[in-house]
Amino acid sequence: MEQVDVAIVGGGPAGAAAAREAAAQGADTVVFEKGVPRADREGLGPDSTDAAGMLDYWVDIMDFRPNEIPDDVILSPLEGATFYGPDESVTIRSTGLPSSYPDFGFAFHRARFDDWLHERAADAGAEFRIGVSVKSVTTDMTGGHTHEVELADGENVTARYCILADGPQRTVTTGALDQFMPTGDSVGEYLGPNTANHIAYQEHRRVPEELLDDGLLKFWWGVMPGHTAYPWVFPNDDNVARIGLTMPIGLDLADIEERAEYALLDPTDEQIPSGATYIRRLLEREYPEYDVDEDFPLVEDRGKSHGTEAYPISSTRPVESPTEAGIAVVGGAMGATSAFHEGGDHVAVRTGKIAGELAGKGRLTEYNGAWQRAIGDEVRRNVSLADMVRDWHPDDWNRTFGAVSSMMDDGRYRPTKAVTAGATGLRLLAEYYGRKLFLRGGRYCQLRESDYTL
């Protein structure tokens, strides 16, 4: 049976980043990627689906220098973001966090980004086996740890270390971690794909030039039901935008209170609308003077298929890894990405880098502490904000954006202006910082390494 030092399940940003770092340490590294076809890529590769926007400080989280990212990956610079409530809005032109990247951020071509990460890993000596699916990972703890990676083609591989990077679908991760759960428990209780994820859907549409001349990301909150459910517009290049949304899986319209308050629901709806229906309603609502089909045509040679794509995105808290067993879970598979800010290529890359380097050095037991030091502040922010808005209704978004707008000065948040936001603004700040304080020390992790039976 073939033996390698590091086996990586999944070739997305986390897996590819892990592969480069492991191979750079001299480890015999193999990445198994099932591969999917995409209209914007020749041949098979990782799924490469997300809204593909990068904020300035995320470049630093990835531990890249701004000039490392190839020009053909970047589609357009971003100048800021506008957040719309049903009746109120606020525009920011600074993330408010220190960064080495000079602009607010950039929109990028996700498939090219993944391919660039693959090239970096291959140049370091990692091997990619595209079109090879992993069925399971079985760990033998006799005298240390050895992993048997069962492949769909019947050819198994053994590895000293295993990095699970199979994204929020977690088709391999759940079974691999269940080996270390107490009797009767399953990681699926924490990471079940249909309960711990949102579904995202987006369309690549050409947009009238005058609607994209501001370089702003656009998000709408409180116009569709569901926790952290929102539509968006991401400007790309050549007047093309990704127009999409994210929403919980399995949402039941019968459970929605105050349906009439949600602008993108219709009184005749008998179930939650499809993603395509939501997008059409958004465009008709926001741009009533335009014809959706004529003025916002689909760009069918982009995206996954005919200008559209659907994909899962993690909506749960992260889990720690059973590193004593020689296993690290990274990126979306561990829940480090977030439906709250539409994805998380930055935390996927960074967790992958950390796991790969430590596995290559034979020091994987340091992984849980290392990733929390690197991205813990980012996770705390996202978990705190997502928890705050869990039961919000449209009026809550209006009050919030009205208060936040009064705390802004030329698109920048000014803490000294908090008092001008009144009781609403002070309450928001107090709740946010209180939640962040409570989540310190890794409390944002819903499964700790001590919970495994090793």
C-alpha positions as CSV (number, residue, x, y, z in Angstrom):
1,M,0.0,0.0,0.0
2,E,1.3,3.5,-0.9
3,Q,2.6,5.5,2.1
4,V,2.9,9.3,2.3
5,D,3.7,11.7,5.1
6,V,0.7,14.0,4.7
7,A,-2.6,13.2,3.0
8,I,-5.0,16.1,2.4
9,V,-8.7,15.6,1.6
10,G,-9.9,18.4,-0.6
11,G,-8.1,20.8,-2.9
12,G,-9.9,24.1,-2.2
13,P,-8.1,27.1,-0.6
14,A,-7.5,25.4,2.7
15,G,-6.3,22.1,1.2
16,A,-4.0,23.8,-1.4
17,A,-2.5,26.1,1.2
18,A,-1.9,23.2,3.5
19,A,-0.3,21.2,0.7
20,R,2.2,24.0,-0.1
21,E,3.3,24.4,3.5
22,A,3.7,20.7,4.1
23,A,5.6,20.1,1.0
24,A,7.9,23.1,1.7
25,Q,8.9,21.3,4.9
26,G,10.0,18.3,2.8
27,A,7.0,16.1,3.6
28,D,5.7,13.7,1.0
29,T,2.4,15.4,0.4
30,V,-0.7,14.3,-1.6
31,V,-3.9,16.1,-2.1
32,F,-7.1,14.2,-3.1
33,E,-9.7,16.4,-4.9
34,K,-12.8,14.8,-6.4
35,G,-12.9,17.6,-9.0
36,V,-15.9,19.3,-10.6
37,P,-16.4,20.9,-14.0
38,R,-16.8,24.6,-14.2
39,A,-17.6,26.9,-17.2
40,D,-14.8,29.2,-16.2
41,R,-12.1,26.6,-15.9
42,E,-10.5,24.1,-18.3
43,G,-10.6,20.6,-16.8
44,L,-11.7,19.5,-13.3
45,G,-10.8,21.3,-10.1
46,P,-12.2,22.3,-6.7
47,D,-15.7,23.6,-6.6
48,S,-14.4,27.3,-6.4
49,T,-17.8,28.8,-5.6
50,D,-18.3,31.8,-3.4
51,A,-19.0,35.5,-3.8
52,A,-15.2,36.1,-4.1
53,G,-14.6,39.4,-2.4
54,M,-11.5,40.1,-0.3
55,L,-11.3,42.8,2.3
56,D,-8.0,44.6,3.0
57,Y,-7.1,43.0,6.4
58,W,-8.0,39.6,5.1
59,V,-4.9,39.7,2.9
60,D,-2.9,39.9,6.1
61,I,-4.9,37.1,7.7
62,M,-4.0,34.9,4.8
63,D,-0.3,35.9,5.5
64,F,0.2,37.1,2.0
65,R,1.9,40.3,0.8
66,P,-0.4,42.3,-1.4
67,N,1.9,42.1,-4.4
68,E,2.0,38.3,-4.2
69,I,-1.5,37.9,-5.6
70,P,-1.4,37.7,-9.4
71,D,-3.0,40.5,-11.4
72,D,-5.3,38.1,-13.3
73,V,-6.8,36.9,-10.0
74,I,-8.0,40.4,-9.1
75,L,-11.1,41.5,-11.1
76,S,-11.6,45.0,-9.7
77,P,-10.8,47.2,-6.6
78,L,-13.4,47.8,-4.0
79,E,-14.1,51.2,-2.5
80,G,-16.4,50.2,0.3
81,A,-19.7,48.5,1.1
82,T,-23.3,49.6,1.6
83,F,-25.6,47.8,4.0
84,Y,-29.3,48.3,3.3
85,G,-32.1,47.7,5.7
86,P,-35.7,47.8,4.6
87,D,-35.7,51.6,4.9
88,E,-32.3,52.6,6.3
89,S,-28.7,52.2,5.0
90,V,-25.1,52.8,5.9
91,T,-22.0,53.0,3.7
92,I,-18.5,52.2,5.0
93,R,-15.3,53.0,3.2
94,S,-12.9,51.6,5.7
95,T,-12.9,48.3,7.6
96,G,-11.4,50.1,10.5
97,L,-8.7,47.4,11.0
98,P,-5.0,47.8,10.3
99,S,-3.9,46.2,7.0
100,S,-1.1,46.2,4.5
101,Y,-3.4,46.2,1.5
102,P,-3.9,49.8,0.2
103,D,-7.6,49.7,-0.8
104,F,-10.8,48.7,0.9
105,G,-10.4,45.3,-0.8
106,F,-10.9,43.7,-4.2
107,A,-13.2,41.4,-6.1
108,F,-11.5,38.3,-7.4
109,H,-11.9,35.3,-9.7
110,R,-12.3,32.4,-7.4
111,A,-11.3,29.7,-9.9
112,R,-8.1,31.5,-10.8
113,F,-7.4,32.0,-7.1
114,D,-7.7,28.3,-6.5
115,D,-5.6,27.5,-9.5
116,W,-2.9,29.9,-8.3
117,L,-2.8,28.2,-4.9
118,H,-2.5,24.8,-6.7
119,E,0.4,26.1,-8.7
120,R,2.2,27.3,-5.6
121,A,1.7,23.9,-3.9
122,A,2.8,21.9,-6.9
123,D,5.9,24.1,-7.2
124,A,6.7,23.3,-3.6
125,G,6.5,19.5,-4.4
126,A,3.0,18.6,-3.5
127,E,1.1,16.1,-5.7
128,F,-2.5,16.7,-6.7
129,R,-4.7,13.9,-7.7
130,I,-7.7,15.5,-9.3
131,G,-10.8,13.4,-10.0
132,V,-10.0,11.1,-7.1
133,S,-12.7,10.9,-4.4
134,V,-12.0,9.9,-0.8
135,K,-14.6,7.5,0.8
136,S,-13.3,7.5,4.4
137,V,-10.3,7.9,6.7
138,T,-9.6,5.3,9.3
139,T,-7.1,5.9,12.0
140,D,-5.0,3.4,13.8
141,M,-3.7,4.7,17.2
142,T,-1.4,1.7,17.9
143,G,2.0,3.0,18.8
144,G,1.2,6.5,17.5
145,H,-1.1,7.3,14.6
146,T,-1.5,6.1,11.1
147,H,-4.3,6.9,8.7
148,E,-5.7,4.7,6.0
149,V,-7.3,6.8,3.3
150,E,-9.9,4.8,1.4
151,L,-10.3,6.0,-2.2
152,A,-13.3,5.5,-4.4
153,D,-11.2,3.7,-7.0
154,G,-10.2,1.1,-4.5
155,E,-6.6,2.2,-4.2
156,N,-5.9,3.0,-0.5
157,V,-3.1,5.2,0.9
158,T,-1.7,5.4,4.4
159,A,-0.4,8.6,5.9
160,R,1.2,9.7,9.1
161,Y,-0.9,12.9,9.1
162,C,-4.3,13.7,7.6
163,I,-5.6,17.2,6.9
164,L,-9.4,17.4,6.3
165,A,-10.2,20.2,3.9
166,D,-13.4,18.9,2.3
167,G,-15.3,22.2,2.9
168,P,-18.7,22.7,4.5
169,Q,-20.2,19.6,3.0
170,R,-17.8,17.6,5.3
171,T,-18.4,14.3,3.4
172,V,-15.3,12.8,4.9
173,T,-14.7,14.9,8.0
174,T,-17.7,13.7,9.9
175,G,-16.8,10.1,9.7
176,A,-13.1,10.7,10.3
177,L,-13.8,12.6,13.5
178,D,-16.5,10.3,14.7
179,Q,-13.8,7.7,15.5
180,F,-12.8,9.9,18.4
181,M,-16.2,10.9,19.7
182,P,-17.6,9.4,22.9
183,T,-19.8,6.4,22.4
184,G,-23.2,7.4,21.0
185,D,-22.1,10.9,20.0
186,S,-21.4,12.1,16.5
187,V,-19.7,15.2,15.1
188,G,-22.7,15.4,12.9
189,E,-24.5,17.0,15.9
190,Y,-22.2,19.9,15.5
191,L,-21.3,19.9,11.8
192,G,-24.2,18.2,10.1
193,P,-24.3,19.8,6.6
194,N,-28.0,20.4,6.6
195,T,-28.1,22.0,10.0
196,A,-24.7,23.7,10.3
197,N,-24.7,25.3,6.8
198,H,-26.5,27.9,4.8
199,I,-27.1,27.5,1.1
200,A,-25.8,30.2,-1.2
201,Y,-26.9,30.9,-4.8
202,Q,-25.6,33.5,-7.2
203,E,-25.9,34.6,-10.8
204,H,-23.3,36.3,-12.9
205,R,-25.2,39.2,-14.6
206,R,-24.1,42.1,-16.8
207,V,-25.2,45.3,-15.1
208,P,-25.8,48.8,-16.5
209,E,-22.6,50.7,-16.2
210,E,-24.1,53.5,-14.1
211,L,-25.1,51.0,-11.4
212,L,-21.5,49.8,-10.8
213,D,-19.6,53.0,-11.0
214,D,-19.2,53.4,-7.2
215,G,-17.1,50.3,-6.6
216,L,-19.2,49.3,-3.6
217,L,-20.3,45.9,-2.3
218,K,-24.0,45.9,-1.6
219,F,-25.8,43.9,1.0
220,W,-29.5,43.9,2.0
221,W,-30.6,42.9,5.5
222,G,-34.1,42.3,6.8
223,V,-35.6,41.9,3.4
224,M,-35.8,38.1,3.5
225,P,-36.4,35.7,6.4
226,G,-33.8,33.5,8.1
227,H,-30.9,34.0,10.4
228,T,-28.0,35.7,8.5
229,A,-30.1,35.5,5.3
230,Y,-29.3,38.3,2.9
231,P,-28.8,39.1,-0.8
232,W,-25.8,40.9,-2.3
233,V,-24.2,42.5,-5.3
234,F,-20.4,42.0,-5.9
235,P,-19.0,44.1,-8.7
236,N,-16.5,42.2,-10.8
237,D,-15.1,43.3,-14.2
238,D,-16.5,44.4,-17.5
239,N,-19.8,45.6,-15.9
240,V,-20.4,42.0,-14.6
241,A,-21.6,41.5,-11.0
242,R,-22.2,38.4,-8.9
243,I,-25.8,38.9,-7.6
244,G,-26.6,36.3,-5.0
245,L,-27.9,35.4,-1.6
246,T,-27.4,33.1,1.4
247,M,-30.1,31.6,3.5
248,P,-30.6,28.8,6.0
249,I,-31.2,25.3,4.6
250,G,-34.7,23.9,5.1
251,L,-36.4,27.1,6.2
252,D,-40.2,26.7,6.5
253,L,-42.4,29.6,5.4
254,A,-45.0,28.5,7.9
255,D,-42.6,29.3,10.7
256,I,-42.0,32.9,9.6
257,E,-43.7,35.5,11.7
258,E,-44.7,38.9,10.3
259,R,-44.2,37.7,6.7
260,A,-45.6,41.0,5.3
261,E,-42.5,42.8,6.7
262,Y,-40.1,41.0,4.4
263,A,-39.8,42.9,1.2
264,L,-38.8,39.9,-0.9
265,L,-41.7,37.7,0.2
266,D,-45.0,37.8,-1.7
267,P,-48.4,37.2,-0.2
268,T,-49.0,34.4,-2.7
269,D,-45.8,32.5,-1.7
270,E,-46.6,29.0,-0.5
271,Q,-43.0,28.2,0.4
272,I,-39.7,29.9,0.7
273,P,-38.8,31.3,-2.8
274,S,-36.0,29.9,-4.8
275,G,-32.7,31.8,-5.1
276,A,-33.5,32.8,-8.7
277,T,-36.9,34.2,-7.6
278,Y,-35.3,36.2,-4.8
279,I,-32.8,37.7,-7.1
280,R,-35.4,38.7,-9.6
281,R,-37.5,40.3,-6.9
282,L,-34.5,42.2,-5.5
283,L,-33.6,43.6,-8.9
284,E,-37.2,44.6,-9.7
285,R,-37.4,46.3,-6.2
286,E,-34.2,48.1,-6.3
287,Y,-34.1,49.1,-10.0
288,P,-37.8,49.4,-11.1
289,E,-36.9,51.6,-14.1
290,Y,-34.9,48.7,-15.7
291,D,-36.0,45.4,-17.3
292,V,-34.3,42.5,-15.6
293,D,-34.0,40.3,-18.6
294,E,-32.8,42.9,-21.0
295,D,-30.7,45.1,-18.7
296,F,-29.3,42.4,-16.4
297,P,-28.6,39.5,-18.8
298,L,-27.0,36.3,-17.5
299,V,-23.3,35.9,-18.5
300,E,-23.4,32.2,-19.3
301,D,-19.7,31.6,-19.7
302,R,-19.0,32.5,-16.1
303,G,-19.6,30.7,-12.9
304,K,-20.2,27.0,-12.5
305,S,-22.9,26.4,-15.1
306,H,-24.7,28.8,-17.4
307,G,-23.8,31.8,-15.3
308,T,-25.2,30.4,-12.1
309,E,-24.0,28.5,-9.1
310,A,-25.2,27.1,-5.8
311,Y,-23.0,26.1,-2.9
312,P,-23.1,25.4,0.9
313,I,-21.4,27.8,3.3
314,S,-20.7,27.1,6.9
315,S,-23.0,28.8,9.4
316,T,-21.7,27.2,12.6
317,R,-19.0,27.8,15.2
318,P,-15.6,26.2,14.6
319,V,-14.4,22.9,16.2
320,E,-11.0,22.0,17.4
321,S,-9.1,19.1,15.9
322,P,-8.0,15.8,17.5
323,T,-4.4,16.6,16.9
324,E,-3.1,13.9,19.2
325,A,-4.4,11.5,16.6
326,G,-2.5,13.3,13.8
327,I,-5.6,15.0,12.3
328,A,-6.3,18.6,11.6
329,V,-9.6,20.0,10.2
330,V,-9.2,23.3,8.3
331,G,-11.3,26.0,6.6
332,G,-15.0,25.4,5.9
333,A,-14.8,21.8,7.2
334,M,-14.0,23.0,10.7
335,G,-16.6,25.8,10.6
336,A,-14.0,28.6,10.5
337,T,-15.7,30.2,7.5
338,S,-18.9,32.2,8.1
339,A,-22.2,32.8,6.5
340,F,-22.3,36.1,8.3
341,H,-19.6,37.7,6.0
342,E,-20.3,35.4,3.0
343,G,-17.5,32.9,3.1
344,G,-14.0,33.0,4.4
345,D,-11.3,32.2,1.8
346,H,-9.0,34.2,4.1
347,V,-9.5,32.0,7.2
348,A,-9.5,28.8,5.0
349,V,-6.1,29.7,3.6
350,R,-4.6,30.6,7.0
351,T,-5.8,27.5,8.8
352,G,-4.6,25.4,5.9
353,K,-1.2,27.1,6.0
354,I,-0.8,26.5,9.7
355,A,-1.9,22.8,9.6
356,G,0.3,22.1,6.6
357,E,3.4,23.6,8.1
358,L,2.9,21.9,11.5
359,A,2.2,18.5,9.9
360,G,5.3,18.9,7.7
361,K,7.4,19.6,10.8
362,G,5.8,16.7,12.8
363,R,4.3,19.2,15.3
364,L,0.6,19.0,14.5
365,T,-0.3,18.9,18.2
366,E,0.3,22.7,18.2
367,Y,-2.4,23.3,15.6
368,N,-5.4,24.3,17.8
369,G,-3.5,26.9,19.7
370,A,-1.8,28.2,16.5
371,W,-5.0,28.7,14.5
372,Q,-6.7,30.4,17.4
373,R,-3.9,32.9,17.8
374,A,-3.9,33.6,14.1
375,I,-7.7,34.0,13.4
376,G,-9.3,34.0,16.8
377,D,-10.1,37.7,16.7
378,E,-11.8,37.3,13.3
379,V,-13.9,34.3,14.5
380,R,-14.9,36.1,17.7
381,R,-16.1,39.1,15.6
382,N,-18.2,36.9,13.4
383,V,-19.7,34.7,16.1
384,S,-20.5,37.8,18.2
385,L,-22.3,39.6,15.4
386,A,-24.1,36.4,14.2
387,D,-25.4,35.7,17.7
388,M,-26.5,39.3,18.1
389,V,-28.7,39.3,15.0
390,R,-30.2,35.8,15.5
391,D,-33.7,36.9,16.3
392,W,-33.8,40.2,14.5
393,H,-36.7,41.3,12.4
394,P,-36.8,44.0,9.7
395,D,-37.4,46.8,12.2
396,D,-34.3,45.8,14.1
397,W,-32.2,46.3,11.0
398,N,-33.7,49.7,10.4
399,R,-32.9,50.8,13.9
400,T,-29.4,49.4,13.7
401,F,-28.4,51.0,10.4
402,G,-29.9,54.3,11.5
403,A,-27.8,54.2,14.6
404,V,-24.6,53.1,12.9
405,S,-25.0,55.7,10.2
406,S,-24.9,58.4,12.9
407,M,-21.6,57.0,14.2
408,M,-20.0,57.3,10.8
409,D,-17.9,60.1,9.4
410,D,-17.1,60.0,5.7
411,G,-17.5,56.3,5.6
412,R,-15.4,55.6,8.7
413,Y,-16.6,54.5,12.1
414,R,-15.8,57.0,14.9
415,P,-16.2,55.6,18.4
416,T,-16.3,59.1,19.8
417,K,-19.6,59.7,17.9
418,A,-21.3,56.7,19.7
419,V,-23.2,59.0,22.0
420,T,-24.9,60.6,19.0
421,A,-26.4,57.3,18.1
422,G,-28.5,57.4,21.3
423,A,-29.6,54.5,23.4
424,T,-29.7,52.1,20.4
425,G,-26.1,52.8,19.5
426,L,-24.9,52.5,23.0
427,R,-26.8,49.2,23.5
428,L,-25.4,47.7,20.3
429,L,-21.9,48.5,21.3
430,A,-22.3,47.2,24.8
431,E,-23.9,43.9,23.6
432,Y,-21.2,43.4,20.9
433,Y,-18.2,44.0,23.2
434,G,-19.9,42.0,26.0
435,R,-20.3,39.0,23.6
436,K,-16.7,39.3,22.4
437,L,-15.5,39.3,26.0
438,F,-17.5,36.2,26.9
439,L,-16.1,34.4,23.8
440,R,-12.4,35.0,24.8
441,G,-10.2,32.0,25.5
442,G,-11.6,29.9,22.6
443,R,-15.1,29.8,23.9
444,Y,-16.3,30.3,20.3
445,C,-15.3,26.7,19.7
446,Q,-18.3,24.4,20.0
447,L,-16.1,21.3,20.3
448,R,-12.8,21.2,22.1
449,E,-10.0,18.8,21.8
450,S,-10.7,17.6,25.3
451,D,-14.1,16.4,24.1
452,Y,-12.6,13.7,21.9
453,T,-11.7,10.3,23.3
454,L,-8.1,9.8,22.3
